[in-house]
Amino acid sequence: MKREDSVVVAELRATEHRISKIRSEIDQFEQVFKRVTSGFGDDKYLNDEYHNLIVSTRDLSSHLAGLQRTIDVGAQDPDLRARAHNLNSQAMAQLRRLQNLGMRVQSHARQVSSVGPPDFQDKHASPLVDFTASEKPQQLQRQDQIASIQSEIDDQRAREMEQLESDIVQVNELFTTLATYVHEQGTLVDSIGDNIEVAYEKVEAGTRQLDTATKHRKSIRRKKCICIIVVVIILIIIATALGVSLRS
């Protein structure tokens, strides 16, 4: 194996390992999503886990970009290029899963937001009694606390939605990048295939020309041999005739 090919094989193995790990992480997140949407988990934890998953996939693009550069510079083996093309397709399949999960997480977050938070006012409200002047300030303070808690919840949900949207945008950008790699790899593979086919046709044509030339040379040699034999026979006849005439 050439040195360039061995470098490409190492890059291929590293990328395969990375894609396998991402696939496993997505599988785990799908289980988390099912638990949370079934009411057995925290929505904030779900959003955080999705964000962590997006962060962990950022290096996938650099892996495939490095693989692309390595192949462009070194390996000419069509099998290695086809293997790289297949890895890009696998990476895109996992990103499609990420895109789908992102939309599902976002839909779940919007659904939770539309339901609204618990009714703090009803939960913490005092019994319906007449308040004295000394009790009214406490009631107002409690209402301010409830309003503050509600504002914090709204702000937190707004931040979570912004983070989700940002994560989905990152996935879309990575998906576009990989689609470009797949197109380039596919073009390279097709180009190699075309070159191999052209080379094969040239070899076939060369073989036919060689066969024709060989047959032509054999024909020329045969004609030369016949001509030499004819000349020798003529010379023998002339010599015989001269000998007979001289004796007479």
N, C-alpha and C positions, 0 to 999 in steps of 0.2 A: 504494500500500500504506500502511495506517495505521502510525503510529509504534509502537503496541503490537504489531502483527503483525510488524514488522521486528525488534523485540526478541525475539519468540518464535522467529523464523526463525534468528536468531543463536544462541540457546540450543539449538535443534534441531541446528544444524550442529556446535556444540561437543560435544554429546552423541553425535552420530553418529561424530565423529572419535574420541571416547574409547572407544566400543564397538568400533570397528574396531581400535584399538590393543590393547584387551584380547583380542579374538579372535586377533590375531597373536601375542600373548604366550602365549596358551594353546596355539596350534599349536606354537610353539617348545618349550614345556614338554613337550608330548606326545612330541616327538622325543627330548628328554632322558630322559624316563621309559622309552622303548623301549630306549635305549642302556644305561641303568643296569640295567634288569631283564634285559638280555641279557648282562650281565657285563662291559660296557665303560664302567664309570663307578663313582663313589663314592656310597654310600648317603647319607652325610652331605650331600654336594653336592646330591643329589636333594631331601632334606628342606629344605635351605636355599633352593633354587630355588622350591619350592612355597610356602614362607613368604613369599618376596619377591613371588611372584605374588599372594598374598592381600593383602599390603600395598598393592600397586599398584592393586588394585580397590576399595579403601576409598572413594575419591572418587567412584565411580560413583553411589552412593546420593545424594550431595550434588548431583551434576549433575542427576539425575532429579527430586530434590526442588525444586531451583531452577526447573527447567522446569515442574513442576507449579504452583508459585506464580505464575510468570509468566503461564501460561495462565489460571489462575483470576482474576488481576487484569485481564489485558488481552484477549487475542485471543478473538474470537467466531467465527472462521472454522472451520467443522467439518472442513475439510481439514487444518488445522494440528493440531487436536485428535486427529484420526485418525492423523496422522503421529507425534505424541507417544505415542499408545497403541501404535503399531507399534514404536517405539524401546524402550518398556518390555518388550514381548514379546521383542525381540532380546536385551535385557540379561538377561532371565530364561533365555533359551536358553544364553547363555554361562555363567551361574551354574550351570545344570544340568551343564554340562561340568566346571566347577570342582568341584562336589560329587562327580561320578563319579570325577574324578582324585584327589580327596582320599581317597575310600574305597580306591582302588587303591593309592595311596602308603602308606596306613595298613596295608593288607593285606600289601604287600610288606615293610614295616618289621617287622611281627609275624612274618612268615615267616623273615626274616633273623635275628630275635631268637631264634626257636625253634630254629634250627639251631645257634646258639651260636658263640662266638668260637673262634679257633684254639686248639689245645691247647698252651698255652705250656709247660706242665709237660713234655710229651713232647718239645717242640722244644728246650728248653734243658736237659733232663735230662742228667746225666753218665752215662757207661757204668756198667753194674752191676759195681762193684768194691767191695771192702771199704774203708770210709773210716776214716782214722785220726782221732784226736781233734782234730787241727789242721784237718782238712778239713770236719768237721761244722758249725762255725760258718758257713763259706762257703755250705754247702748250705742252711742255715736262712735266711741272708740272701737267697739267690736265691729261695727259696720265698716269702719276704715280699714281694719285688719283684714276683713273678708274681701274688700275691694282690692287691697294690696296683693293678697294671695291670688285672687282671680287674675290680676294684671300680670303677675309672675308666670302663672300657668299659660296665659295667652302668649307672652313673650317667648317662653320656652318652646311652645308648639310652633310658633313662627320660625324660630331658629332651626328647629328640627326639620320643618318643611323646606327651608332654604338649603339646609345641608343635604337633604334628600335630592333636591333638584340639582344641586351642584354635583353630587355623586353620579346621578344619571347622565348629566352632560359629559362627565369624564369617561364614563363607559361608552357613550356614543362616539366620542373623539377617538378612543382607543380602537373601537370597532372600525371606524373609518380608516385609521392607520393600517390595521391588519388587512382590511379589504384591499388596500393599495399594495401591500406586500404579496397577497395572494395573486392579484392580477399580474404583478411583475414576475413572480415565481412561475405562474402559469405560462406567461409569454416566453420565459427562459426555457421552460421544459418543452414547449411547443417548438421553439427555435432549435433546440438541441435535436428533437425528434426529426425535424425537417432536414437539419444538417446531416444526421445519420442516414436518412433516406436518400438524400442527394449523393452522399459518399458511397452508399451501397450501389446506387445506379451507376456512378462513375466506375466503380470496381467491376461491375457487370459489363459495362461497355468496354473497359480496358481488357477484360478477359476475352471478350468476343474479338476485339481487334488483334489481340495476341494470337488467338487461335487462327484467325484469318491470315496473319503474317506468317505463322508457322506453316500452314498449308501452302501458302504462296512460295515460301522458300523451298519446301519439298518439291513442288512442281518445277521450279527453276532448276534444282539439282537433277531431277529426273531428265529434263530436257537436255541439260548439259551432257549428261552421261550418254544419252541417245546420240547426240551430235558427235561426241568423241568416238563412239563405236562406229558410226557411219563413216567418219573421216578415216579411221583405222582400216575399215573394210575397203574403202576406195584406194587408200595407199597400197594395201596388199594387192588389189587387182592391178593397179598401175605397175607395181614392182614385178608382178608375175608376167604381165604383158611385155615389159621391157626385157626380162630374162629370156622369154621365148624368142623375141625378135633378135636378140643378140646371138643366140645359139644358131639360129637359122642363117 
